[in-house]
Amino acid sequence: MPFTRIILAEGRSETWLAQLSNQLHRTLVDAFDVPDGDRFQVIECLPESRLISDPHYLTGIRSPLQVQFHITAGRPRSRVQKANFYRLLTQRLEESPGIRPEDVMIVVRFNSPEDWCFGNGQLYSPERV
């Protein structure tokens, strides 16, 4: 049940953003053991001046076209699973919509089931699914 906040600079088309969203979801399903219907994303497009990060920190040259993925998930994944997810998502985003690997930043954090409410004021319980 991941929730992803995607942050990038303004100026991308709706088609480009849909490709980005679809690649993320497909990779979550394929490499992060997420059910197909479990899709929760927010895409935030900011003025370039509001997306601040060091262009050289731990990568090649990060451009102003960088995309940040902040993923909150309810079930921890192994180190191998996370590494495969990062690699596969970056490869797929390079293919479509054409994001350079240096411009992909991914942050994953985990929490517990009681940290989620999917609606109706109900505490999420895995037993009820």
C-alpha positions as CSV (number, residue, x, y, z in Angstrom):
1,M,0.0,0.0,0.0
2,P,2.5,2.6,-1.0
3,F,1.7,6.3,-1.3
4,T,4.0,8.2,-3.6
5,R,4.6,11.9,-3.7
6,I,6.3,12.8,-7.0
7,I,8.0,16.2,-7.2
8,L,9.3,17.8,-10.3
9,A,9.7,21.1,-12.1
10,E,6.7,22.6,-14.0
11,G,6.5,22.3,-17.8
12,R,5.8,18.7,-18.5
13,S,2.8,17.7,-20.6
14,E,-0.1,15.6,-19.3
15,T,1.0,12.8,-21.6
16,W,4.5,12.9,-20.1
17,L,3.1,12.9,-16.5
18,A,0.8,10.0,-17.3
19,Q,3.8,8.0,-18.7
20,L,5.7,8.8,-15.5
21,S,2.8,7.7,-13.3
22,N,2.3,4.5,-15.3
23,Q,6.0,3.6,-15.2
24,L,6.1,4.1,-11.4
25,H,3.0,2.0,-10.8
26,R,4.1,-0.8,-13.2
27,T,7.5,-1.0,-11.4
28,L,5.9,-1.0,-7.9
29,V,3.7,-4.0,-9.0
30,D,6.6,-5.8,-10.7
31,A,9.5,-5.2,-8.3
32,F,7.9,-4.1,-5.0
33,D,5.2,-6.7,-4.6
34,V,2.3,-4.2,-4.8
35,P,-1.2,-5.3,-5.9
36,D,-2.2,-3.9,-9.2
37,G,-5.2,-2.0,-7.8
38,D,-3.1,-0.3,-5.1
39,R,-2.3,3.0,-6.8
40,F,-1.9,6.2,-4.7
41,Q,0.2,9.0,-6.1
42,V,0.4,12.8,-6.0
43,I,2.3,14.7,-8.6
44,E,3.5,18.1,-7.6
45,C,4.9,20.4,-10.3
46,L,6.8,23.3,-8.8
47,P,8.6,26.3,-10.3
48,E,12.2,25.3,-11.0
49,S,13.4,27.8,-8.3
50,R,11.5,25.7,-5.7
51,L,13.2,22.4,-6.5
52,I,16.6,22.8,-4.8
53,S,19.2,20.1,-4.6
54,D,22.9,19.9,-5.1
55,P,23.6,19.1,-8.8
56,H,26.6,16.9,-8.0
57,Y,25.7,15.1,-4.7
58,L,26.3,11.3,-5.1
59,T,25.5,11.2,-8.8
60,G,26.6,12.6,-12.1
61,I,25.3,16.0,-13.0
62,R,21.7,16.4,-11.8
63,S,19.7,18.7,-14.0
64,P,16.8,21.1,-13.2
65,L,14.6,18.3,-14.8
66,Q,15.1,16.0,-11.9
67,V,12.2,14.0,-10.5
68,Q,11.9,13.0,-6.8
69,F,9.9,10.1,-5.6
70,H,9.0,10.0,-1.9
71,I,7.4,6.6,-1.2
72,T,5.7,5.7,2.0
73,A,5.0,2.0,2.3
74,G,3.3,-0.1,5.0
75,R,5.4,-3.2,4.7
76,P,9.2,-3.2,4.7
77,R,11.0,-4.6,1.7
78,S,14.4,-6.3,1.7
79,R,17.6,-4.5,0.6
80,V,17.6,-6.6,-2.6
81,Q,14.0,-5.8,-3.4
82,K,14.7,-2.1,-2.9
83,A,17.8,-2.2,-5.0
84,N,15.9,-4.0,-7.8
85,F,13.1,-1.5,-7.6
86,Y,15.4,1.5,-7.8
87,R,17.3,0.0,-10.8
88,L,14.2,-1.0,-12.7
89,L,12.3,2.2,-12.1
90,T,15.3,4.3,-13.3
91,Q,15.7,2.1,-16.4
92,R,12.0,2.3,-17.3
93,L,11.8,6.1,-16.8
94,E,14.8,6.5,-19.1
95,E,12.9,4.6,-21.8
96,S,9.7,6.5,-21.2
97,P,9.1,9.4,-20.7
98,G,12.9,9.9,-21.2
99,I,14.3,10.9,-17.8
100,R,18.1,10.7,-17.4
101,P,19.2,8.3,-14.7
102,E,21.1,11.1,-12.9
103,D,17.8,13.0,-12.6
104,V,15.9,10.2,-10.7
105,M,15.9,10.4,-6.9
106,I,14.0,7.9,-4.8
107,V,13.3,8.0,-1.1
108,V,11.5,5.1,0.6
109,R,10.3,4.9,4.2
110,F,8.1,2.4,5.9
111,N,5.5,2.6,8.6
112,S,3.0,0.3,10.2
113,P,-0.6,-0.6,9.3
114,E,-2.1,1.6,12.1
115,D,-0.5,4.6,10.4
116,W,-3.0,4.3,7.6
117,C,-6.7,5.3,7.1
118,F,-8.0,4.7,3.6
119,G,-11.4,6.3,4.4
120,N,-14.5,6.3,6.5
121,G,-12.4,7.1,9.6
122,Q,-11.4,3.5,9.9
123,L,-8.0,2.4,11.1
124,Y,-6.5,0.1,8.4
125,S,-6.4,-3.5,9.5
126,P,-4.7,-6.1,7.2
127,E,-7.2,-8.7,8.6
128,R,-10.1,-6.8,7.0
129,V,-8.7,-6.8,3.5
